[in-house]
Amino acid sequence: MRLFFVRHGHPDYEKDCLTELGHIQAERAAMRLKEEGIKKIYSRQVFFEYIGFSKR
């Protein structure tokens, strides 16, 4: 088993979204990981939804 830890792209905390740089970083990460044969992805947001946590 191989584990990959990927941090989110550069955020704009006020607007709760990615900045232009963050979008570029996310696209580069996706391109890098595309060929890895990943079958499952676990994210913090999915975990929070699973346990019923909402940041709003």
PDB file of N, CA, C and O in Angstrom:
ATOM      1  N   MET A   1       0.850  -1.172   0.000  1.00  0.00           N
ATOM      2  CA  MET A   1       0.000   0.000   0.000  1.00  0.00           C
ATOM      3  C   MET A   1       0.899   1.240   0.000  1.00  0.00           C
ATOM      4  O   MET A   1       1.909   1.299   0.701  1.00  0.00           O
ATOM      5  N   ARG A   2       0.504   2.217  -0.802  1.00  0.00           N
ATOM      6  CA  ARG A   2       1.206   3.504  -0.827  1.00  0.00           C
ATOM      7  C   ARG A   2       0.229   4.584  -0.386  1.00  0.00           C
ATOM      8  O   ARG A   2      -0.941   4.574  -0.769  1.00  0.00           O
ATOM      9  N   LEU A   3       0.713   5.500   0.410  1.00  0.00           N
ATOM     10  CA  LEU A   3      -0.102   6.627   0.867  1.00  0.00           C
ATOM     11  C   LEU A   3       0.473   7.907   0.298  1.00  0.00           C
ATOM     12  O   LEU A   3       1.688   8.100   0.277  1.00  0.00           O
ATOM     13  N   PHE A   4      -0.394   8.765  -0.157  1.00  0.00           N
ATOM     14  CA  PHE A   4      -0.002  10.078  -0.651  1.00  0.00           C
ATOM     15  C   PHE A   4      -0.694  11.115   0.215  1.00  0.00           C
ATOM     16  O   PHE A   4      -1.903  11.046   0.431  1.00  0.00           O
ATOM     17  N   PHE A   5       0.062  12.060   0.701  1.00  0.00           N
ATOM     18  CA  PHE A   5      -0.504  13.178   1.445  1.00  0.00           C
ATOM     19  C   PHE A   5      -0.348  14.410   0.572  1.00  0.00           C
ATOM     20  O   PHE A   5       0.758  14.772   0.172  1.00  0.00           O
ATOM     21  N   VAL A   6      -1.473  15.044   0.286  1.00  0.00           N
ATOM     22  CA  VAL A   6      -1.459  16.215  -0.587  1.00  0.00           C
ATOM     23  C   VAL A   6      -2.135  17.359   0.156  1.00  0.00           C
ATOM     24  O   VAL A   6      -3.281  17.245   0.590  1.00  0.00           O
ATOM     25  N   ARG A   7      -1.428  18.433   0.292  1.00  0.00           N
ATOM     26  CA  ARG A   7      -1.994  19.622   0.934  1.00  0.00           C
ATOM     27  C   ARG A   7      -2.781  20.415  -0.103  1.00  0.00           C
ATOM     28  O   ARG A   7      -2.443  20.419  -1.287  1.00  0.00           O
ATOM     29  N   HIS A   8      -3.809  21.067   0.346  1.00  0.00           N
ATOM     30  CA  HIS A   8      -4.611  21.895  -0.556  1.00  0.00           C
ATOM     31  C   HIS A   8      -3.766  23.004  -1.154  1.00  0.00           C
ATOM     32  O   HIS A   8      -2.684  23.315  -0.656  1.00  0.00           O
ATOM     33  N   GLY A   9      -4.267  23.590  -2.217  1.00  0.00           N
ATOM     34  CA  GLY A   9      -3.574  24.714  -2.834  1.00  0.00           C
ATOM     35  C   GLY A   9      -3.711  25.971  -1.989  1.00  0.00           C
ATOM     36  O   GLY A   9      -4.440  25.987  -0.997  1.00  0.00           O
ATOM     37  N   HIS A  10      -3.019  27.001  -2.378  1.00  0.00           N
ATOM     38  CA  HIS A  10      -2.994  28.280  -1.655  1.00  0.00           C
ATOM     39  C   HIS A  10      -4.420  28.821  -1.481  1.00  0.00           C
ATOM     40  O   HIS A  10      -5.121  29.023  -2.472  1.00  0.00           O
ATOM     41  N   PRO A  11      -4.853  29.055  -0.253  1.00  0.00           N
ATOM     42  CA  PRO A  11      -6.239  29.456  -0.003  1.00  0.00           C
ATOM     43  C   PRO A  11      -6.462  30.964   0.100  1.00  0.00           C
ATOM     44  O   PRO A  11      -5.549  31.733   0.402  1.00  0.00           O
ATOM     45  N   ASP A  12      -7.691  31.352  -0.159  1.00  0.00           N
ATOM     46  CA  ASP A  12      -8.182  32.688   0.163  1.00  0.00           C
ATOM     47  C   ASP A  12      -9.177  32.456   1.302  1.00  0.00           C
ATOM     48  O   ASP A  12     -10.333  32.105   1.063  1.00  0.00           O
ATOM     49  N   TYR A  13      -8.727  32.652   2.524  1.00  0.00           N
ATOM     50  CA  TYR A  13      -9.558  32.329   3.680  1.00  0.00           C
ATOM     51  C   TYR A  13     -10.802  33.200   3.776  1.00  0.00           C
ATOM     52  O   TYR A  13     -11.836  32.738   4.260  1.00  0.00           O
ATOM     53  N   GLU A  14     -10.728  34.429   3.333  1.00  0.00           N
ATOM     54  CA  GLU A  14     -11.884  35.320   3.421  1.00  0.00           C
ATOM     55  C   GLU A  14     -13.024  34.853   2.525  1.00  0.00           C
ATOM     56  O   GLU A  14     -14.193  34.948   2.901  1.00  0.00           O
ATOM     57  N   LYS A  15     -12.688  34.349   1.346  1.00  0.00           N
ATOM     58  CA  LYS A  15     -13.710  33.894   0.392  1.00  0.00           C
ATOM     59  C   LYS A  15     -13.938  32.384   0.458  1.00  0.00           C
ATOM     60  O   LYS A  15     -14.799  31.858  -0.247  1.00  0.00           O
ATOM     61  N   ASP A  16     -13.167  31.678   1.306  1.00  0.00           N
ATOM     62  CA  ASP A  16     -13.269  30.230   1.463  1.00  0.00           C
ATOM     63  C   ASP A  16     -13.132  29.513   0.111  1.00  0.00           C
ATOM     64  O   ASP A  16     -13.970  28.692  -0.264  1.00  0.00           O
ATOM     65  N   CYS A  17     -12.059  29.847  -0.603  1.00  0.00           N
ATOM     66  CA  CYS A  17     -11.803  29.244  -1.906  1.00  0.00           C
ATOM     67  C   CYS A  17     -10.297  29.253  -2.171  1.00  0.00           C
ATOM     68  O   CYS A  17      -9.520  29.711  -1.333  1.00  0.00           O
ATOM     69  N   LEU A  18      -9.893  28.757  -3.316  1.00  0.00           N
ATOM     70  CA  LEU A  18      -8.488  28.802  -3.705  1.00  0.00           C
ATOM     71  C   LEU A  18      -8.195  30.092  -4.451  1.00  0.00           C
ATOM     72  O   LEU A  18      -9.050  30.644  -5.144  1.00  0.00           O
ATOM     73  N   THR A  19      -6.965  30.556  -4.291  1.00  0.00           N
ATOM     74  CA  THR A  19      -6.508  31.702  -5.078  1.00  0.00           C
ATOM     75  C   THR A  19      -6.120  31.194  -6.471  1.00  0.00           C
ATOM     76  O   THR A  19      -6.174  29.993  -6.738  1.00  0.00           O
ATOM     77  N   GLU A  20      -5.736  32.103  -7.339  1.00  0.00           N
ATOM     78  CA  GLU A  20      -5.269  31.699  -8.663  1.00  0.00           C
ATOM     79  C   GLU A  20      -4.063  30.762  -8.528  1.00  0.00           C
ATOM     80  O   GLU A  20      -3.978  29.751  -9.226  1.00  0.00           O
ATOM     81  N   LEU A  21      -3.142  31.098  -7.634  1.00  0.00           N
ATOM     82  CA  LEU A  21      -1.993  30.229  -7.376  1.00  0.00           C
ATOM     83  C   LEU A  21      -2.467  28.864  -6.875  1.00  0.00           C
ATOM     84  O   LEU A  21      -1.933  27.833  -7.283  1.00  0.00           O
ATOM     85  N   GLY A  22      -3.454  28.855  -6.004  1.00  0.00           N
ATOM     86  CA  GLY A  22      -3.994  27.601  -5.464  1.00  0.00           C
ATOM     87  C   GLY A  22      -4.567  26.709  -6.543  1.00  0.00           C
ATOM     88  O   GLY A  22      -4.412  25.489  -6.491  1.00  0.00           O
ATOM     89  N   HIS A  23      -5.229  27.306  -7.521  1.00  0.00           N
ATOM     90  CA  HIS A  23      -5.766  26.525  -8.648  1.00  0.00           C
ATOM     91  C   HIS A  23      -4.629  25.919  -9.470  1.00  0.00           C
ATOM     92  O   HIS A  23      -4.719  24.773  -9.911  1.00  0.00           O
ATOM     93  N   ILE A  24      -3.578  26.677  -9.672  1.00  0.00           N
ATOM     94  CA  ILE A  24      -2.411  26.161 -10.406  1.00  0.00           C
ATOM     95  C   ILE A  24      -1.788  25.006  -9.625  1.00  0.00           C
ATOM     96  O   ILE A  24      -1.450  23.976 -10.209  1.00  0.00           O
ATOM     97  N   GLN A  25      -1.636  25.166  -8.324  1.00  0.00           N
ATOM     98  CA  GLN A  25      -1.057  24.108  -7.496  1.00  0.00           C
ATOM     99  C   GLN A  25      -1.923  22.843  -7.527  1.00  0.00           C
ATOM    100  O   GLN A  25      -1.399  21.733  -7.625  1.00  0.00           O
ATOM    101  N   ALA A  26      -3.235  23.011  -7.445  1.00  0.00           N
ATOM    102  CA  ALA A  26      -4.138  21.856  -7.474  1.00  0.00           C
ATOM    103  C   ALA A  26      -4.058  21.137  -8.818  1.00  0.00           C
ATOM    104  O   ALA A  26      -4.054  19.907  -8.867  1.00  0.00           O
ATOM    105  N   GLU A  27      -3.995  21.895  -9.897  1.00  0.00           N
ATOM    106  CA  GLU A  27      -3.891  21.284 -11.218  1.00  0.00           C
ATOM    107  C   GLU A  27      -2.577  20.512 -11.354  1.00  0.00           C
ATOM    108  O   GLU A  27      -2.561  19.412 -11.907  1.00  0.00           O
ATOM    109  N   ARG A  28      -1.499  21.067 -10.864  1.00  0.00           N
ATOM    110  CA  ARG A  28      -0.195  20.378 -10.922  1.00  0.00           C
ATOM    111  C   ARG A  28      -0.207  19.102 -10.089  1.00  0.00           C
ATOM    112  O   ARG A  28       0.343  18.080 -10.500  1.00  0.00           O
ATOM    113  N   ALA A  29      -0.830  19.162  -8.928  1.00  0.00           N
ATOM    114  CA  ALA A  29      -0.931  17.963  -8.087  1.00  0.00           C
ATOM    115  C   ALA A  29      -1.751  16.889  -8.801  1.00  0.00           C
ATOM    116  O   ALA A  29      -1.382  15.715  -8.791  1.00  0.00           O
ATOM    117  N   ALA A  30      -2.854  17.289  -9.416  1.00  0.00           N
ATOM    118  CA  ALA A  30      -3.693  16.333 -10.154  1.00  0.00           C
ATOM    119  C   ALA A  30      -2.922  15.698 -11.296  1.00  0.00           C
ATOM    120  O   ALA A  30      -3.017  14.490 -11.510  1.00  0.00           O
ATOM    121  N   MET A  31      -2.156  16.500 -12.036  1.00  0.00           N
ATOM    122  CA  MET A  31      -1.373  15.976 -13.144  1.00  0.00           C
ATOM    123  C   MET A  31      -0.320  14.991 -12.641  1.00  0.00           C
ATOM    124  O   MET A  31      -0.076  13.963 -13.274  1.00  0.00           O
ATOM    125  N   ARG A  32       0.301  15.302 -11.508  1.00  0.00           N
ATOM    126  CA  ARG A  32       1.325  14.428 -10.943  1.00  0.00           C
ATOM    127  C   ARG A  32       0.739  13.100 -10.472  1.00  0.00           C
ATOM    128  O   ARG A  32       1.355  12.049 -10.649  1.00  0.00           O
ATOM    129  N   LEU A  33      -0.442  13.147  -9.878  1.00  0.00           N
ATOM    130  CA  LEU A  33      -1.034  11.950  -9.295  1.00  0.00           C
ATOM    131  C   LEU A  33      -1.866  11.125 -10.292  1.00  0.00           C
ATOM    132  O   LEU A  33      -2.249   9.993 -10.000  1.00  0.00           O
ATOM    133  N   LYS A  34      -2.133  11.689 -11.441  1.00  0.00           N
ATOM    134  CA  LYS A  34      -3.010  11.056 -12.437  1.00  0.00           C
ATOM    135  C   LYS A  34      -2.576   9.637 -12.814  1.00  0.00           C
ATOM    136  O   LYS A  34      -3.422   8.766 -13.013  1.00  0.00           O
ATOM    137  N   GLU A  35      -1.308   9.407 -12.911  1.00  0.00           N
ATOM    138  CA  GLU A  35      -0.783   8.116 -13.365  1.00  0.00           C
ATOM    139  C   GLU A  35      -0.527   7.116 -12.234  1.00  0.00           C
ATOM    140  O   GLU A  35       0.045   6.054 -12.478  1.00  0.00           O
ATOM    141  N   GLU A  36      -0.930   7.429 -11.028  1.00  0.00           N
ATOM    142  CA  GLU A  36      -0.617   6.581  -9.876  1.00  0.00           C
ATOM    143  C   GLU A  36      -1.599   5.429  -9.660  1.00  0.00           C
ATOM    144  O   GLU A  36      -1.351   4.570  -8.814  1.00  0.00           O
ATOM    145  N   GLY A  37      -2.700   5.390 -10.398  1.00  0.00           N
ATOM    146  CA  GLY A  37      -3.666   4.300 -10.229  1.00  0.00           C
ATOM    147  C   GLY A  37      -4.410   4.353  -8.905  1.00  0.00           C
ATOM    148  O   GLY A  37      -4.744   3.316  -8.333  1.00  0.00           O
ATOM    149  N   ILE A  38      -4.665   5.540  -8.426  1.00  0.00           N
ATOM    150  CA  ILE A  38      -5.338   5.727  -7.134  1.00  0.00           C
ATOM    151  C   ILE A  38      -6.790   5.274  -7.243  1.00  0.00           C
ATOM    152  O   ILE A  38      -7.516   5.672  -8.154  1.00  0.00           O
ATOM    153  N   LYS A  39      -7.197   4.429  -6.289  1.00  0.00           N
ATOM    154  CA  LYS A  39      -8.554   3.885  -6.300  1.00  0.00           C
ATOM    155  C   LYS A  39      -9.471   4.542  -5.264  1.00  0.00           C
ATOM    156  O   LYS A  39     -10.690   4.546  -5.436  1.00  0.00           O
ATOM    157  N   LYS A  40      -8.905   5.090  -4.207  1.00  0.00           N
ATOM    158  CA  LYS A  40      -9.703   5.740  -3.166  1.00  0.00           C
ATOM    159  C   LYS A  40      -9.012   7.024  -2.736  1.00  0.00           C
ATOM    160  O   LYS A  40      -7.785   7.104  -2.679  1.00  0.00           O
ATOM    161  N   ILE A  41      -9.821   8.017  -2.437  1.00  0.00           N
ATOM    162  CA  ILE A  41      -9.314   9.286  -1.925  1.00  0.00           C
ATOM    163  C   ILE A  41     -10.079   9.610  -0.645  1.00  0.00           C
ATOM    164  O   ILE A  41     -11.309   9.562  -0.609  1.00  0.00           O
ATOM    165  N   TYR A  42      -9.341   9.934   0.386  1.00  0.00           N
ATOM    166  CA  TYR A  42      -9.932  10.359   1.646  1.00  0.00           C
ATOM    167  C   TYR A  42      -9.522  11.803   1.865  1.00  0.00           C
ATOM    168  O   TYR A  42      -8.343  12.147   1.777  1.00  0.00           O
ATOM    169  N   SER A  43     -10.494  12.632   2.148  1.00  0.00           N
ATOM    170  CA  SER A  43     -10.187  14.037   2.390  1.00  0.00           C
ATOM    171  C   SER A  43     -10.737  14.464   3.742  1.00  0.00           C
ATOM    172  O   SER A  43     -11.633  13.832   4.301  1.00  0.00           O
ATOM    173  N   ARG A  44     -10.186  15.529   4.239  1.00  0.00           N
ATOM    174  CA  ARG A  44     -10.665  16.054   5.519  1.00  0.00           C
ATOM    175  C   ARG A  44     -12.143  16.390   5.434  1.00  0.00           C
ATOM    176  O   ARG A  44     -12.896  16.110   6.367  1.00  0.00           O
ATOM    177  N   GLN A  45     -12.568  16.986   4.327  1.00  0.00           N
ATOM    178  CA  GLN A  45     -13.963  17.374   4.201  1.00  0.00           C
ATOM    179  C   GLN A  45     -14.881  16.156   4.242  1.00  0.00           C
ATOM    180  O   GLN A  45     -15.922  16.181   4.899  1.00  0.00           O
ATOM    181  N   VAL A  46     -14.497  15.102   3.547  1.00  0.00           N
ATOM    182  CA  VAL A  46     -15.302  13.879   3.571  1.00  0.00           C
ATOM    183  C   VAL A  46     -15.355  13.324   4.985  1.00  0.00           C
ATOM    184  O   VAL A  46     -16.410  12.879   5.439  1.00  0.00           O
ATOM    185  N   PHE A  47     -14.223  13.347   5.687  1.00  0.00           N
ATOM    186  CA  PHE A  47     -14.186  12.876   7.073  1.00  0.00           C
ATOM    187  C   PHE A  47     -15.108  13.721   7.942  1.00  0.00           C
ATOM    188  O   PHE A  47     -15.886  13.184   8.731  1.00  0.00           O
ATOM    189  N   PHE A  48     -15.025  15.040   7.802  1.00  0.00           N
ATOM    190  CA  PHE A  48     -15.879  15.918   8.603  1.00  0.00           C
ATOM    191  C   PHE A  48     -17.362  15.654   8.321  1.00  0.00           C
ATOM    192  O   PHE A  48     -18.176  15.635   9.244  1.00  0.00           O
ATOM    193  N   GLU A  49     -17.708  15.451   7.055  1.00  0.00           N
ATOM    194  CA  GLU A  49     -19.100  15.152   6.722  1.00  0.00           C
ATOM    195  C   GLU A  49     -19.520  13.817   7.344  1.00  0.00           C
ATOM    196  O   GLU A  49     -20.644  13.672   7.825  1.00  0.00           O
ATOM    197  N   TYR A  50     -18.611  12.856   7.328  1.00  0.00           N
ATOM    198  CA  TYR A  50     -18.897  11.528   7.890  1.00  0.00           C
ATOM    199  C   TYR A  50     -19.210  11.612   9.372  1.00  0.00           C
ATOM    200  O   TYR A  50     -20.117  10.934   9.854  1.00  0.00           O
ATOM    201  N   ILE A  51     -18.470  12.435  10.101  1.00  0.00           N
ATOM    202  CA  ILE A  51     -18.703  12.542  11.548  1.00  0.00           C
ATOM    203  C   ILE A  51     -19.737  13.607  11.893  1.00  0.00           C
ATOM    204  O   ILE A  51     -20.018  13.834  13.070  1.00  0.00           O
ATOM    205  N   GLY A  52     -20.309  14.266  10.878  1.00  0.00           N
ATOM    206  CA  GLY A  52     -21.365  15.234  11.119  1.00  0.00           C
ATOM    207  C   GLY A  52     -20.891  16.622  11.510  1.00  0.00           C
ATOM    208  O   GLY A  52     -21.667  17.403  12.061  1.00  0.00           O
ATOM    209  N   PHE A  53     -19.636  16.943  11.237  1.00  0.00           N
ATOM    210  CA  PHE A  53     -19.080  18.257  11.568  1.00  0.00           C
ATOM    211  C   PHE A  53     -19.318  19.224  10.403  1.00  0.00           C
ATOM    212  O   PHE A  53     -19.112  18.874   9.241  1.00  0.00           O
ATOM    213  N   SER A  54     -19.744  20.417  10.727  1.00  0.00           N
ATOM    214  CA  SER A  54     -19.908  21.456   9.723  1.00  0.00           C
ATOM    215  C   SER A  54     -19.173  22.708  10.190  1.00  0.00           C
ATOM    216  O   SER A  54     -19.332  23.136  11.333  1.00  0.00           O
ATOM    217  N   LYS A  55     -18.366  23.293   9.304  1.00  0.00           N
ATOM    218  CA  LYS A  55     -17.621  24.492   9.713  1.00  0.00           C
ATOM    219  C   LYS A  55     -18.485  25.741   9.660  1.00  0.00           C
ATOM    220  O   LYS A  55     -18.052  26.799  10.115  1.00  0.00           O
ATOM    221  N   ARG A  56     -19.659  25.654   9.134  1.00  0.00           N
ATOM    222  CA  ARG A  56     -20.535  26.815   9.049  1.00  0.00           C
ATOM    223  C   ARG A  56     -21.578  26.792  10.128  1.00  0.00           C
ATOM    224  O   ARG A  56     -22.405  27.700  10.206  1.00  0.00           O
TER     225      ARG A  56
END
